Amino acid sequence: MNMKKIFLICLTVFIFSCQKDDKTKNTNDTLLSQKAYYTMLKDINTQFELILNETKPTDLSIEEYKIELVSGKIVLSLNQQNKILKATEPLIDYSTKLAKMNSISIDDLSSKIALGGLYSPNDNLNSKFNTNSFQVYNESPIKKSNEVNSKQIMKNNLETNEVLDCALAAIGADALFAFGGSTATAWTAAAVTKAFSAVAKRFLGPVGVAIAVVSFGICISHESLE
């Protein structure tokens, strides 16, 4: 009788353990909700701004300071860069899961960060962006950002294009021209990720990508939530 009880107890523990493992596995395979994703980006951005406000010039807004950093016009300390990457970890975790679920090969940290900020849980990774999404046409009266008022000129001419508006706010005019001039023949998730990370990492590496793509992701997600 005692042996039977012991056997039943062991069997119960084994079954419970298997169920717990399955539940954990299923949880790990599930992406965030759209709302939770947006909240994650906002939380990361709040941490970014606390870090950046340590050294932000008083004559620049936080948005302007981010553009100056991403464009290499201002240098960020190594200590602050490390803090930024630490704050980015939830986005990296999300991106890793997103890439795995969609069989996307990500071979570097910059691209991994970019993927998570460019694509939310509800996005169709094959059709969210196309060849025109980041294209700034030559016939447009937009001038490059070496002119004082170029960013305002560009914004005025892109009033109906949410993607371009968000990209302008995230990476600045010069980088947007470079991004729009990408030679990618197919705007798959992998191609868009590679193109975005290439222009955003030029001066700060993965940190520049993180600063830019979180701003972009918040902007695009905000539009989709409205």
QUIBEL-V310937 format. One record per residue. N is the residue number from 1. RES is the residue in one letter. D_LAST is the distance of its C-alpha to the last C-alpha in Angstrom with 2 decimals. Layout:
# QUIBEL-V310937
n=N res=RES d_last=D_LAST
n=N res=RES d_last=D_LAST
This chain:
# QUIBEL-V310937
n=1 res=M d_last=64.75
n=2 res=N d_last=63.44
n=3 res=M d_last=62.73
n=4 res=K d_last=60.77
n=5 res=K d_last=58.63
n=6 res=I d_last=58.05
n=7 res=F d_last=57.06
n=8 res=L d_last=54.58
n=9 res=I d_last=53.05
n=10 res=C d_last=52.73
n=11 res=L d_last=51.22
n=12 res=T d_last=48.63
n=13 res=V d_last=47.69
n=14 res=F d_last=47.43
n=15 res=I d_last=45.16
n=16 res=F d_last=42.89
n=17 res=S d_last=42.73
n=18 res=C d_last=41.78
n=19 res=Q d_last=39.01
n=20 res=K d_last=37.66
n=21 res=D d_last=37.78
n=22 res=D d_last=35.97
n=23 res=K d_last=33.23
n=24 res=T d_last=32.88
n=25 res=K d_last=32.86
n=26 res=N d_last=30.16
n=27 res=T d_last=27.99
n=28 res=N d_last=28.61
n=29 res=D d_last=27.61
n=30 res=T d_last=24.16
n=31 res=L d_last=21.08
n=32 res=L d_last=18.52
n=33 res=S d_last=15.57
n=34 res=Q d_last=12.19
n=35 res=K d_last=11.55
n=36 res=A d_last=15.14
n=37 res=Y d_last=14.88
n=38 res=Y d_last=12.20
n=39 res=T d_last=14.49
n=40 res=M d_last=17.44
n=41 res=L d_last=16.37
n=42 res=K d_last=15.73
n=43 res=D d_last=19.13
n=44 res=I d_last=20.84
n=45 res=N d_last=19.66
n=46 res=T d_last=20.97
n=47 res=Q d_last=24.25
n=48 res=F d_last=24.38
n=49 res=E d_last=24.14
n=50 res=L d_last=26.79
n=51 res=I d_last=29.01
n=52 res=L d_last=28.51
n=53 res=N d_last=29.07
n=54 res=E d_last=32.58
n=55 res=T d_last=33.55
n=56 res=K d_last=31.02
n=57 res=P d_last=33.02
n=58 res=T d_last=32.60
n=59 res=D d_last=32.10
n=60 res=L d_last=28.95
n=61 res=S d_last=25.40
n=62 res=I d_last=24.13
n=63 res=E d_last=21.97
n=64 res=E d_last=25.15
n=65 res=Y d_last=27.21
n=66 res=K d_last=25.18
n=67 res=I d_last=25.68
n=68 res=E d_last=29.35
n=69 res=L d_last=29.74
n=70 res=V d_last=28.15
n=71 res=S d_last=30.26
n=72 res=G d_last=33.38
n=73 res=K d_last=34.20
n=74 res=I d_last=34.31
n=75 res=V d_last=35.68
n=76 res=L d_last=34.22
n=77 res=S d_last=36.79
n=78 res=L d_last=37.47
n=79 res=N d_last=36.86
n=80 res=Q d_last=33.34
n=81 res=Q d_last=32.71
n=82 res=N d_last=33.85
n=83 res=K d_last=31.57
n=84 res=I d_last=28.56
n=85 res=L d_last=29.56
n=86 res=K d_last=30.11
n=87 res=A d_last=26.63
n=88 res=T d_last=25.29
n=89 res=E d_last=27.04
n=90 res=P d_last=24.14
n=91 res=L d_last=22.36
n=92 res=I d_last=25.73
n=93 res=D d_last=26.18
n=94 res=Y d_last=22.86
n=95 res=S d_last=23.75
n=96 res=T d_last=27.25
n=97 res=K d_last=26.11
n=98 res=L d_last=23.67
n=99 res=A d_last=26.56
n=100 res=K d_last=29.00
n=101 res=M d_last=27.03
n=102 res=N d_last=26.58
n=103 res=S d_last=30.08
n=104 res=I d_last=29.08
n=105 res=S d_last=31.87
n=106 res=I d_last=30.92
n=107 res=D d_last=34.05
n=108 res=D d_last=33.11
n=109 res=L d_last=31.04
n=110 res=S d_last=29.17
n=111 res=S d_last=27.94
n=112 res=K d_last=27.09
n=113 res=I d_last=24.87
n=114 res=A d_last=23.25
n=115 res=L d_last=22.52
n=116 res=G d_last=20.59
n=117 res=G d_last=18.34
n=118 res=L d_last=17.84
n=119 res=Y d_last=17.08
n=120 res=S d_last=14.86
n=121 res=P d_last=16.15
n=122 res=N d_last=14.30
n=123 res=D d_last=15.36
n=124 res=N d_last=18.33
n=125 res=L d_last=20.58
n=126 res=N d_last=22.68
n=127 res=S d_last=20.29
n=128 res=K d_last=17.23
n=129 res=F d_last=19.26
n=130 res=N d_last=22.22
n=131 res=T d_last=25.03
n=132 res=N d_last=23.13
n=133 res=S d_last=20.00
n=134 res=F d_last=21.79
n=135 res=Q d_last=24.55
n=136 res=V d_last=25.71
n=137 res=Y d_last=28.35
n=138 res=N d_last=31.77
n=139 res=E d_last=32.00
n=140 res=S d_last=29.10
n=141 res=P d_last=30.50
n=142 res=I d_last=28.71
n=143 res=K d_last=31.26
n=144 res=K d_last=31.37
n=145 res=S d_last=30.59
n=146 res=N d_last=34.24
n=147 res=E d_last=33.78
n=148 res=V d_last=32.66
n=149 res=N d_last=29.92
n=150 res=S d_last=28.78
n=151 res=K d_last=25.35
n=152 res=Q d_last=24.56
n=153 res=I d_last=26.14
n=154 res=M d_last=24.06
n=155 res=K d_last=20.77
n=156 res=N d_last=21.87
n=157 res=N d_last=22.68
n=158 res=L d_last=19.49
n=159 res=E d_last=17.10
n=160 res=T d_last=15.51
n=161 res=N d_last=15.55
n=162 res=E d_last=12.63
n=163 res=V d_last=14.91
n=164 res=L d_last=17.77
n=165 res=D d_last=16.04
n=166 res=C d_last=15.00
n=167 res=A d_last=18.49
n=168 res=L d_last=20.17
n=169 res=A d_last=18.72
n=170 res=A d_last=19.75
n=171 res=I d_last=23.17
n=172 res=G d_last=24.39
n=173 res=A d_last=25.99
n=174 res=D d_last=29.11
n=175 res=A d_last=27.47
n=176 res=L d_last=24.97
n=177 res=F d_last=28.03
n=178 res=A d_last=29.66
n=179 res=F d_last=26.73
n=180 res=G d_last=26.40
n=181 res=G d_last=30.15
n=182 res=S d_last=30.13
n=183 res=T d_last=32.76
n=184 res=A d_last=30.82
n=185 res=T d_last=31.73
n=186 res=A d_last=29.10
n=187 res=W d_last=25.59
n=188 res=T d_last=25.62
n=189 res=A d_last=23.87
n=190 res=A d_last=27.23
n=191 res=A d_last=27.73
n=192 res=V d_last=24.38
n=193 res=T d_last=24.90
n=194 res=K d_last=28.43
n=195 res=A d_last=27.64
n=196 res=F d_last=24.95
n=197 res=S d_last=27.20
n=198 res=A d_last=30.17
n=199 res=V d_last=28.90
n=200 res=A d_last=27.24
n=201 res=K d_last=30.30
n=202 res=R d_last=32.94
n=203 res=F d_last=33.80
n=204 res=L d_last=32.44
n=205 res=G d_last=32.36
n=206 res=P d_last=29.93
n=207 res=V d_last=29.04
n=208 res=G d_last=27.85
n=209 res=V d_last=25.74
n=210 res=A d_last=24.23
n=211 res=I d_last=23.40
n=212 res=A d_last=21.88
n=213 res=V d_last=19.95
n=214 res=V d_last=18.35
n=215 res=S d_last=17.05
n=216 res=F d_last=15.90
n=217 res=G d_last=14.33
n=218 res=I d_last=12.32
n=219 res=C d_last=11.16
n=220 res=I d_last=10.32
n=221 res=S d_last=8.79
n=222 res=H d_last=6.47
n=223 res=E d_last=5.48
n=224 res=S d_last=5.55
n=225 res=L d_last=3.80
n=226 res=E d_last=0.00
